[in-house]
Every structure is written in C-alpha cells, then in structure tokens.
Amino acid sequence: MAESICFFNKDTLIIKSPKKSPLLLRMAVLMFAMVCSVYICSICVKQLNTHTKARFLRVQIAECPELSIRLKKLPPEHYPRPKTFSRAECSNNPVRLFAIVSMQRSGSGWFESLLNSHVNASSNGEVFSVLDRRKNITTIVQTLDRIYNLDWLSSASKNHCSAAVGFKWMLNQGLMQNHEEIADYFNRRGVSTIFLFRRNLLRRMVSVLANSYDRYAKMLNGTHKSHVHSLEEAKALSKYKPVINATSLISDLEGMEATIAKALEYFGNTRHLILYYEDLINNRTRLKDVQEFLNLPPVELRSRQVKIHKGNLSDHIKNWEDVKVTLKGTAYEHRLHADY
C-alpha cells in the first residue's frame, strides 16, 4: 500500500502511515454472521421437520386411522405346493398370504364373510381359538405353515384356485404374547396384516356383554348364535339390554385403546392395512382398498349377516343414564351418539 506524504512546510517532510482499511474486518464479520445464520436456520428447519413428521404420524394413527398405512411393496409371490391335494391348472397362479388381526365383536366375522364372497379369497376363521394350536410358538408356526401352504381345509377354502389365503387372529389368542416371533414370521413369509378394529368401543362393549349373555341364555330357540342372518333373529337378540359397569367404564375403554395401540406398535413393521368397522359400513369403497391390498380382482362383496344392535345406544344399554353421566365431559362423550 502506498504511504501518504504530507508537507507541512518547506523544511519538514513527514511520512505518515495510512489508516488500515476496515474492508477486511467487515468481510470477516459478515462471513461469520452468515455462517451463524445458516447454522441456526438449519437447526430450526430440522426441528420443524421433526415436529411436523411426529405430528403427522400422530394424527394419521390417532385421529385419521381410517387411512390405510402400507409398508413395503407387494410381498414376493407364493406358489404353494400342498401335500393334501394338487392345485392342478392353478399351480402357476400366485397366492397372497394375509392375517386379519382384530378383537372379538369388532365386525371381523362380517368382514370375513364379505371377503370370502370373493371367488379367489379364502379366510379360514378363528384358527387360534383352539388352545392347543397356540400353546407355544412351535405349534403356532406349524399351524401357520399349514394355512399358508393351503393344507388347512375349511368351509371357506377355495383350495387350488385361491389367490389370497388367510384367517382371523384375535389379540387374545396368543398373538400379543408371541408378537416378536410372529412379526418376524410375517415379514419372512410375506404375510400382509389387515387390522380391523372399532372406533366406538362402547358399542363393542355392548356387543360383548350381549353375546356373553346369549352364550348361556340361548335366546334363539335354545341355540346360541354369535352372528345372525335374518332381521327376526337380530330383533330377538337385541331385546337383551346389558348393564354397563359405570365405575370402571372409563378405565375399561382406556384399556381397550391401549391394547389396540400396542398391537399396531408390535406389527407396525409388517406390510399392513388399518381398517375400522364404522368406515366399512359408511363407505363401501373401502372394500375395494382391501381387494387392491391383496392384489385381488375387484368384485362386489356380499354378506348374509345382519347387524344386531342398530340405532341409538340408549336403546341397548339398561343403565343408560349412569353411562351418560359417567362419560359426560370426557373424551368418550361423543361415543354416546349413534354413528351408524
């Protein structure tokens, strides 16, 4: 940099060093500020994205559970070779494997009858309702192998031309106790999980109590029926009004919700679809989603089953006023009203 030369008089020469330019310092400060800004912004964006993602997952499962959640692509195609019969001309047709995971009195029987009306679907009922089949993980796996190899014969079996094969599995039938091994089996074999639950767990409670009463009372001419096929039978069974334990009602509802949440957590890493009974009733296009999920050609699904408890809940609970007072002001109050 050139030096400044100042002349104060003719006899004196003063050489004065110039002031250092602040340009370099300013640039350094500016760069430091920019780096800090970028860092702070990246932290904020990361936190915002994390929060948004967590909120989306929470809303999707807790508030919008009617939406299907599909993990992974279509599972590998299976070509079973049964030991008990020959698939003949269908031996080269692939088969999808599935399990309907549900709770008793959640509409699973009705849903399964709909699914079985498809000419290519075979759902074999509550296979693990028999204790010996679920006494340990070894017997469970042996039973699963028989089902998915098409060697499990039932009235629902389409045998050699089945394109989707499965069964109903209730949460209290050894599923939760052996969830790690079963989830591993599902992922290894490519089994798709269909979750089916009820939103209105108060209605489920009414159905459970009424069905339990009829198991001993046998109101239909001395015969117990969990599902009916006529309006007359449905009307006869709906005459019984159970008494709800108002003291433990809220904790009972919370317990059912916790069990459902735990099941979704245990099998959330399997390829799965979440359904709710109320959605299937109010929106029959959801049945097309099920067929698509199982890679079945879409058809109109039908069932002969008739709903037993219709209309307002007040018509089906004996101590309705106690129940209403107990749930008033709680998160379950809106379940007092009819939703289908």
JORA-V767872 format. One record per residue. N is the residue number from 1. RES is the residue in three letters. SS is DSSP state (~ for helix, > for strand, _ for the rest). Layout:
N/RES/SS, N/RES/SS
This chain:
1/MET/_, 2/ALA/_, 3/GLU/_, 4/SER/>, 5/ILE/>, 6/CYS/>, 7/PHE/>, 8/PHE/_, 9/ASN/_, 10/LYS/_, 11/ASP/_, 12/THR/_, 13/LEU/>, 14/ILE/>, 15/ILE/>, 16/LYS/>, 17/SER/_, 18/PRO/_, 19/LYS/_, 20/LYS/_, 21/SER/_, 22/PRO/_, 23/LEU/~, 24/LEU/~, 25/LEU/~, 26/ARG/~, 27/MET/~, 28/ALA/~, 29/VAL/~, 30/LEU/~, 31/MET/~, 32/PHE/~, 33/ALA/~, 34/MET/~, 35/VAL/~, 36/CYS/~, 37/SER/~, 38/VAL/~, 39/TYR/~, 40/ILE/~, 41/CYS/~, 42/SER/~, 43/ILE/~, 44/CYS/~, 45/VAL/~, 46/LYS/~, 47/GLN/~, 48/LEU/~, 49/ASN/~, 50/THR/~, 51/HIS/~, 52/THR/~, 53/LYS/~, 54/ALA/~, 55/ARG/~, 56/PHE/~, 57/LEU/~, 58/ARG/~, 59/VAL/~, 60/GLN/~, 61/ILE/~, 62/ALA/~, 63/GLU/~, 64/CYS/_, 65/PRO/_, 66/GLU/_, 67/LEU/_, 68/SER/_, 69/ILE/_, 70/ARG/_, 71/LEU/_, 72/LYS/_, 73/LYS/_, 74/LEU/_, 75/PRO/_, 76/PRO/_, 77/GLU/_, 78/HIS/>, 79/TYR/_, 80/PRO/_, 81/ARG/_, 82/PRO/_, 83/LYS/_, 84/THR/_, 85/PHE/_, 86/SER/_, 87/ARG/_, 88/ALA/~, 89/GLU/~, 90/CYS/~, 91/SER/_, 92/ASN/_, 93/ASN/_, 94/PRO/_, 95/VAL/>, 96/ARG/>, 97/LEU/>, 98/PHE/>, 99/ALA/>, 100/ILE/>, 101/VAL/>, 102/SER/>, 103/MET/_, 104/GLN/_, 105/ARG/_, 106/SER/_, 107/GLY/_, 108/SER/~, 109/GLY/~, 110/TRP/~, 111/PHE/~, 112/GLU/~, 113/SER/~, 114/LEU/~, 115/LEU/~, 116/ASN/~, 117/SER/_, 118/HIS/_, 119/VAL/_, 120/ASN/_, 121/ALA/>, 122/SER/>, 123/SER/>, 124/ASN/>, 125/GLY/>, 126/GLU/>, 127/VAL/~, 128/PHE/~, 129/SER/~, 130/VAL/_, 131/LEU/~, 132/ASP/~, 133/ARG/~, 134/ARG/~, 135/LYS/_, 136/ASN/_, 137/ILE/~, 138/THR/~, 139/THR/~, 140/ILE/~, 141/VAL/~, 142/GLN/~, 143/THR/~, 144/LEU/~, 145/ASP/~, 146/ARG/~, 147/ILE/~, 148/TYR/~, 149/ASN/_, 150/LEU/_, 151/ASP/_, 152/TRP/_, 153/LEU/_, 154/SER/_, 155/SER/_, 156/ALA/_, 157/SER/_, 158/LYS/_, 159/ASN/~, 160/HIS/~, 161/CYS/~, 162/SER/_, 163/ALA/_, 164/ALA/>, 165/VAL/>, 166/GLY/>, 167/PHE/>, 168/LYS/>, 169/TRP/>, 170/MET/>, 171/LEU/~, 172/ASN/~, 173/GLN/~, 174/GLY/~, 175/LEU/~, 176/MET/_, 177/GLN/_, 178/ASN/_, 179/HIS/~, 180/GLU/~, 181/GLU/~, 182/ILE/~, 183/ALA/~, 184/ASP/~, 185/TYR/~, 186/PHE/~, 187/ASN/~, 188/ARG/~, 189/ARG/~, 190/GLY/_, 191/VAL/>, 192/SER/>, 193/THR/>, 194/ILE/>, 195/PHE/>, 196/LEU/>, 197/PHE/>, 198/ARG/_, 199/ARG/_, 200/ASN/_, 201/LEU/~, 202/LEU/~, 203/ARG/~, 204/ARG/~, 205/MET/~, 206/VAL/~, 207/SER/~, 208/VAL/~, 209/LEU/~, 210/ALA/~, 211/ASN/~, 212/SER/~, 213/TYR/~, 214/ASP/~, 215/ARG/~, 216/TYR/~, 217/ALA/~, 218/LYS/_, 219/MET/_, 220/LEU/>, 221/ASN/_, 222/GLY/_, 223/THR/>, 224/HIS/_, 225/LYS/_, 226/SER/_, 227/HIS/_, 228/VAL/>, 229/HIS/_, 230/SER/_, 231/LEU/~, 232/GLU/~, 233/GLU/~, 234/ALA/~, 235/LYS/~, 236/ALA/~, 237/LEU/~, 238/SER/_, 239/LYS/_, 240/TYR/_, 241/LYS/_, 242/PRO/>, 243/VAL/_, 244/ILE/_, 245/ASN/_, 246/ALA/_, 247/THR/_, 248/SER/_, 249/LEU/~, 250/ILE/~, 251/SER/~, 252/ASP/~, 253/LEU/~, 254/GLU/~, 255/GLY/~, 256/MET/~, 257/GLU/~, 258/ALA/~, 259/THR/~, 260/ILE/~, 261/ALA/~, 262/LYS/~, 263/ALA/~, 264/LEU/~, 265/GLU/~, 266/TYR/~, 267/PHE/_, 268/GLY/_, 269/ASN/_, 270/THR/_, 271/ARG/_, 272/HIS/>, 273/LEU/>, 274/ILE/>, 275/LEU/>, 276/TYR/>, 277/TYR/~, 278/GLU/~, 279/ASP/~, 280/LEU/~, 281/ILE/~, 282/ASN/~, 283/ASN/_, 284/ARG/_, 285/THR/_, 286/ARG/~, 287/LEU/~, 288/LYS/~, 289/ASP/~, 290/VAL/~, 291/GLN/~, 292/GLU/~, 293/PHE/~, 294/LEU/_, 295/ASN/_, 296/LEU/_, 297/PRO/_, 298/PRO/_, 299/VAL/_, 300/GLU/_, 301/LEU/_, 302/ARG/_, 303/SER/_, 304/ARG/_, 305/GLN/_, 306/VAL/>, 307/LYS/_, 308/ILE/_, 309/HIS/_, 310/LYS/_, 311/GLY/_, 312/ASN/_, 313/LEU/~, 314/SER/~, 315/ASP/~, 316/HIS/_, 317/ILE/>, 318/LYS/_, 319/ASN/_, 320/TRP/~, 321/GLU/~, 322/ASP/~, 323/VAL/~, 324/LYS/~, 325/VAL/~, 326/THR/~, 327/LEU/~, 328/LYS/_, 329/GLY/_, 330/THR/_, 331/ALA/_, 332/TYR/_, 333/GLU/~, 334/HIS/~, 335/ARG/~, 336/LEU/~, 337/HIS/_, 338/ALA/_, 339/ASP/_, 340/TYR/_
